Amino acid sequence: MISVFPMSQNTNTEPTAESWLEIVRQRVEAMRFGSVQIVVHEGRVTQVESTEKTRLPSDPAIPSTKK
């Protein structure tokens, strides 16, 4: 979910600890393999990034290139 606030809007849009924790919780629960990175600037969480990995099963019919 992405929230967009116009620059001219004069409200306090700073995320609370609960809001970024909920974002992290949702990202972790939605993935099977991957990572969630929290970016902090001057003591504040400013960004949450997630990378999901897709694991493919190994195929025993394909010969290994290791010697």
C-alpha positions as YAML, in Angstrom:
chain: A
units: angstrom
residues:
- id: 1
  name: MET
  ca: [0.00, 0.00, 0.00]
- id: 2
  name: ILE
  ca: [1.37, 3.43, -0.95]
- id: 3
  name: SER
  ca: [0.11, 6.66, 0.60]
- id: 4
  name: VAL
  ca: [0.72, 9.93, -1.20]
- id: 5
  name: PHE
  ca: [0.39, 13.28, 0.56]
- id: 6
  name: PRO
  ca: [0.54, 16.54, -1.41]
- id: 7
  name: MET
  ca: [3.46, 18.77, -0.41]
- id: 8
  name: SER
  ca: [1.07, 21.70, 0.27]
- id: 9
  name: GLN
  ca: [-0.90, 19.70, 2.83]
- id: 10
  name: ASN
  ca: [0.04, 20.95, 6.30]
- id: 11
  name: THR
  ca: [-0.43, 17.81, 8.41]
- id: 12
  name: ASN
  ca: [1.97, 15.67, 10.37]
- id: 13
  name: THR
  ca: [2.52, 12.70, 8.06]
- id: 14
  name: GLU
  ca: [5.50, 11.25, 9.92]
- id: 15
  name: PRO
  ca: [4.97, 7.50, 10.31]
- id: 16
  name: THR
  ca: [4.53, 6.23, 13.82]
- id: 17
  name: ALA
  ca: [6.46, 3.24, 15.12]
- id: 18
  name: GLU
  ca: [3.31, 1.17, 14.73]
- id: 19
  name: SER
  ca: [2.84, 2.07, 11.06]
- id: 20
  name: TRP
  ca: [6.32, 1.07, 9.85]
- id: 21
  name: LEU
  ca: [6.28, -1.99, 12.07]
- id: 22
  name: GLU
  ca: [3.01, -3.01, 10.45]
- id: 23
  name: ILE
  ca: [4.55, -2.51, 6.99]
- id: 24
  name: VAL
  ca: [7.48, -4.75, 7.97]
- id: 25
  name: ARG
  ca: [5.11, -7.35, 9.47]
- id: 26
  name: GLN
  ca: [3.02, -7.44, 6.26]
- id: 27
  name: ARG
  ca: [6.09, -7.77, 4.03]
- id: 28
  name: VAL
  ca: [7.52, -10.63, 6.11]
- id: 29
  name: GLU
  ca: [4.21, -12.49, 6.26]
- id: 30
  name: ALA
  ca: [3.72, -12.16, 2.48]
- id: 31
  name: MET
  ca: [7.00, -13.84, 1.51]
- id: 32
  name: ARG
  ca: [8.44, -17.30, 1.82]
- id: 33
  name: PHE
  ca: [12.11, -16.51, 1.05]
- id: 34
  name: GLY
  ca: [13.61, -13.04, 0.95]
- id: 35
  name: SER
  ca: [14.66, -10.04, 2.97]
- id: 36
  name: VAL
  ca: [13.22, -6.85, 4.38]
- id: 37
  name: GLN
  ca: [15.52, -3.85, 4.78]
- id: 38
  name: ILE
  ca: [14.74, -0.86, 7.00]
- id: 39
  name: VAL
  ca: [16.41, 2.44, 6.04]
- id: 40
  name: VAL
  ca: [16.99, 4.96, 8.83]
- id: 41
  name: HIS
  ca: [17.92, 8.65, 8.44]
- id: 42
  name: GLU
  ca: [18.70, 10.74, 11.52]
- id: 43
  name: GLY
  ca: [17.06, 8.21, 13.82]
- id: 44
  name: ARG
  ca: [13.84, 7.90, 11.80]
- id: 45
  name: VAL
  ca: [12.68, 5.03, 9.62]
- id: 46
  name: THR
  ca: [12.36, 6.57, 6.17]
- id: 47
  name: GLN
  ca: [12.03, 3.54, 3.91]
- id: 48
  name: VAL
  ca: [11.15, -0.15, 3.98]
- id: 49
  name: GLU
  ca: [12.43, -2.31, 1.11]
- id: 50
  name: SER
  ca: [11.69, -5.95, 0.45]
- id: 51
  name: THR
  ca: [13.21, -8.46, -1.93]
- id: 52
  name: GLU
  ca: [11.53, -11.80, -2.49]
- id: 53
  name: LYS
  ca: [13.42, -14.83, -3.75]
- id: 54
  name: THR
  ca: [11.87, -17.55, -5.86]
- id: 55
  name: ARG
  ca: [13.50, -20.90, -5.20]
- id: 56
  name: LEU
  ca: [13.43, -23.34, -8.11]
- id: 57
  name: PRO
  ca: [13.67, -27.08, -7.53]
- id: 58
  name: SER
  ca: [16.84, -28.71, -8.77]
- id: 59
  name: ASP
  ca: [16.34, -30.98, -11.77]
- id: 60
  name: PRO
  ca: [18.31, -34.24, -11.44]
- id: 61
  name: ALA
  ca: [18.02, -34.77, -15.23]
- id: 62
  name: ILE
  ca: [20.30, -31.79, -15.89]
- id: 63
  name: PRO
  ca: [23.96, -32.74, -15.49]
- id: 64
  name: SER
  ca: [26.01, -30.70, -13.07]
- id: 65
  name: THR
  ca: [28.76, -28.47, -14.48]
- id: 66
  name: LYS
  ca: [30.94, -29.14, -11.40]
- id: 67
  name: LYS
  ca: [33.96, -31.31, -11.98]
...
